[in-house]
């Protein structure tokens, strides 16, 4: 059950990053811009990271469901 709940939270975060809901990807870029080399990363880099987070979330949900069965 924990895996499903955690996976859904991760999925929601990833979907928010990809869709840039609440300007999440933009705000993450603004806060991390001082740590990154200029010209290399853009807000779209964080949106791509959202795709990776969605895949991780799907894995957590699938693992949690298989444990519940």
Backbone as CSV, one residue per row, in Angstrom:
resi,resn,N_x,N_y,N_z,CA_x,CA_y,CA_z,C_x,C_y,C_z
1,UNK,0.819,-1.190,0.000,0.000,0.000,0.000,0.871,1.265,0.000
2,UNK,1.951,1.230,0.784,2.860,2.373,0.838,3.433,2.658,-0.540
3,UNK,3.791,1.611,-1.273,4.373,1.791,-2.603,3.416,2.471,-3.569
4,UNK,2.132,2.117,-3.479,1.138,2.727,-4.361,0.963,4.208,-4.021
5,UNK,0.839,4.514,-2.734,0.655,5.910,-2.313,1.879,6.748,-2.699
6,UNK,3.064,6.221,-2.415,4.292,6.935,-2.747,4.416,7.102,-4.262
7,UNK,4.072,6.066,-5.015,4.132,6.131,-6.469,3.176,7.156,-7.049
8,UNK,1.982,7.250,-6.473,1.015,8.237,-6.949,1.524,9.653,-6.667
9,UNK,2.142,9.855,-5.507,2.710,11.171,-5.202,3.836,11.523,-6.171
10,UNK,4.682,10.544,-6.479,5.762,10.770,-7.435,5.192,11.061,-8.821
11,UNK,4.159,10.302,-9.216,3.522,10.551,-10.513,2.942,11.962,-10.580
12,UNK,2.277,12.385,-9.528,1.691,13.724,-9.515,2.774,14.798,-9.645
13,UNK,3.895,14.591,-8.961,5.003,15.539,-9.063,5.567,15.561,-10.485
14,UNK,5.745,14.393,-11.079,6.275,14.313,-12.444,5.341,14.943,-13.457
15,UNK,4.043,14.707,-13.307,3.071,15.302,-14.223,3.061,16.819,-14.068
16,UNK,3.205,17.285,-12.837,3.272,18.730,-12.608,4.507,19.340,-13.255
17,UNK,5.615,18.598,-13.231,6.835,19.103,-13.869,6.679,19.136,-15.389
18,UNK,6.137,18.074,-15.967,5.999,18.017,-17.425,5.020,19.075,-17.916
19,UNK,3.894,19.196,-17.222,2.891,20.168,-17.630,3.203,21.582,-17.187
20,UNK,4.214,21.737,-16.359,4.618,23.028,-15.807,3.456,23.696,-15.071
21,UNK,2.676,22.862,-14.365,1.551,23.370,-13.591,2.080,24.165,-12.412
22,UNK,1.497,25.314,-12.196,1.975,26.175,-11.128,3.383,26.692,-11.393
23,UNK,3.773,26.683,-12.666,5.121,27.098,-13.073,6.200,26.345,-12.287
24,UNK,5.952,25.074,-11.986,6.870,24.285,-11.174,8.247,24.173,-11.813
25,UNK,8.299,23.811,-13.096,9.592,23.667,-13.767,10.326,25.002,-13.840
26,UNK,9.587,26.073,-14.085,10.219,27.397,-14.138,10.791,27.790,-12.782
27,UNK,10.017,27.534,-11.712,10.498,27.889,-10.380,11.690,27.029,-9.970
28,UNK,11.691,25.749,-10.363,12.840,24.897,-10.059,14.076,25.390,-10.800
29,UNK,13.896,25.823,-12.051,15.025,26.350,-12.820,15.559,27.623,-12.184
30,UNK,14.657,28.511,-11.759,15.091,29.769,-11.149,15.880,29.526,-9.873
31,UNK,15.477,28.543,-9.092,16.191,28.287,-7.837,17.512,27.555,-8.067
32,UNK,17.615,26.798,-9.155,18.841,26.032,-9.417,19.758,26.722,-10.422
33,UNK,19.330,27.853,-10.977,20.112,28.510,-12.034,21.495,28.932,-11.555
34,UNK,21.621,29.286,-10.295,22.929,29.719,-9.800,23.904,28.545,-9.689
35,UNK,23.389,27.328,-9.641,24.247,26.149,-9.526,24.625,25.560,-10.882
36,UNK,23.910,25.950,-11.935,24.118,25.375,-13.257,24.969,26.298,-14.122
37,UNK,25.648,25.714,-15.088,26.400,26.516,-16.051,25.425,27.262,-16.952
38,UNK,25.670,28.540,-17.200,24.737,29.285,-18.048,24.715,28.742,-19.468
39,UNK,23.549,28.685,-20.040,23.395,28.240,-21.420,23.238,26.748,-21.588
40,UNK,23.420,25.969,-20.545,23.320,24.519,-20.687,21.915,24.032,-20.347
41,UNK,21.385,24.461,-19.221,20.082,23.990,-18.768,19.031,25.075,-18.974
42,UNK,17.829,24.638,-19.295,16.683,25.524,-19.439,15.543,24.948,-18.607
43,UNK,14.436,25.668,-18.480,13.289,25.067,-17.791,12.829,23.766,-18.442
44,UNK,13.059,23.642,-19.752,12.682,22.393,-20.426,13.517,21.217,-19.945
45,UNK,14.700,21.476,-19.421,15.504,20.407,-18.840,14.771,19.804,-17.644
46,UNK,14.164,20.639,-16.841,13.410,20.150,-15.691,12.116,19.486,-16.126
47,UNK,11.553,19.927,-17.238,10.359,19.268,-17.769,10.721,17.862,-18.254
48,UNK,11.888,17.706,-18.870,12.350,16.376,-19.267,12.586,15.513,-18.034
49,UNK,13.113,16.124,-16.995,13.274,15.392,-15.734,11.948,14.879,-15.215
50,UNK,10.873,15.600,-15.498,9.538,15.152,-15.107,9.155,13.841,-15.774
51,UNK,9.598,13.650,-17.016,9.329,12.384,-17.711,10.015,11.236,-16.972
52,UNK,11.240,11.459,-16.544,11.976,10.436,-15.795,11.280,10.159,-14.466
53,UNK,10.796,11.209,-13.815,10.090,11.043,-12.538,8.796,10.258,-12.745
54,UNK,8.100,10.483,-13.855,6.874,9.736,-14.153,7.184,8.253,-14.310
55,UNK,8.264,7.932,-14.993,8.646,6.519,-15.168,8.945,5.880,-13.821
56,UNK,9.635,6.602,-12.956,9.916,6.084,-11.611,8.617,5.883,-10.834
57,UNK,7.685,6.822,-10.957,6.399,6.700,-10.282,5.611,5.499,-10.762
58,UNK,5.630,5.249,-12.067,4.942,4.071,-12.607,5.541,2.800,-12.029
59,UNK,6.859,2.767,-11.908,7.515,1.599,-11.314,7.041,1.384,-9.875
60,UNK,6.981,2.471,-9.082,6.537,2.353,-7.692,5.097,1.864,-7.606
61,UNK,4.220,2.384,-8.459,2.817,1.960,-8.435,2.697,0.498,-8.835
62,UNK,3.394,0.101,-9.886,3.328,-1.288,-10.331,3.869,-2.230,-9.258
63,UNK,4.947,-1.861,-8.609,5.499,-2.694,-7.549,4.541,-2.770,-6.368
64,UNK,3.956,-1.641,-5.991,3.011,-1.625,-4.869,1.770,-2.443,-5.143
65,UNK,1.248,-2.366,-6.353,0.050,-3.147,-6.700,0.371,-4.625,-6.685
66,UNK,1.527,-5.018,-7.212,1.880,-6.439,-7.222,2.081,-6.977,-5.808
67,UNK,2.526,-6.141,-4.887,2.679,-6.581,-3.496,1.336,-6.712,-2.798
68,UNK,0.362,-5.894,-3.199,-0.949,-5.951,-2.572,-1.719,-7.198,-3.021
69,UNK,-1.434,-7.690,-4.217,-2.188,-8.850,-4.739,-1.714,-10.131,-4.165
